[in-house]
């Protein structure tokens, strides 16, 4: 009965009243949506970073705004579905890349190449590990090879993060890698680090190909020590 009365009121209202009601509803949604998004996991986390559009970085398709974007526009946030991990179980980490600028950012990394250490000399996505006593840990290169330090980036390596947007990359560290890093048991502070020092060399052009508009591939360059996330504490074992 209530629905029938409501429908009757709507049908009896003139067009101006319906338009005003529609605008009011739209404004309500615009105001409420930002507060609702963080509580909806699928929206709060954003897209998977490795599922973002991979631009063809041939020197012809870039953003002019990105050339003058603030170098501090890229932020990282680190989280974990579980902060207490039983011994012998994998560790899953979620790294959120946040673009605070009004220009797109082209990231360059392959999730499977991520290393569970931080040496200050590698590129891509990596993790700093510090024990409760302040000791620095990390898996050896015999367990996980360094990611290639690319000065020219193939298209699948690139991921375009839109202005004011974020994406989340899930990384799982297998038990053997945890053990190799010295994380058999105890408490450990982890920080995610993304590092890239090259804008990318434009691929060579053919005889009948026009000269590229831009002089590089437009890949986002970080400071020499990379972009660091917030720290989290992970406990392993009882």
Secondary structure, 3 states (H helix, E strand, C coil): CHHHHHHHHHHHCCHHHHHHHHHHHHHHHHHHHHHHHCCCHHHHHCEEHHHCCCCCCCCCCCCHHHHCCCCCCEEEEEECCCCEECCCCCEEEEEEEEECCCCCEEEECCHHHCECCCCCCCCEEEEEEEECCCCEECCCCCCCCCCCCCCCCCHHHEEEECCCCEEEEEEEECHHHHHHCCCCCEEEEEEEEEECCCCCCCCCCCCCCCCCCCCCCCCCCCCCCCEECCCEEEEECC
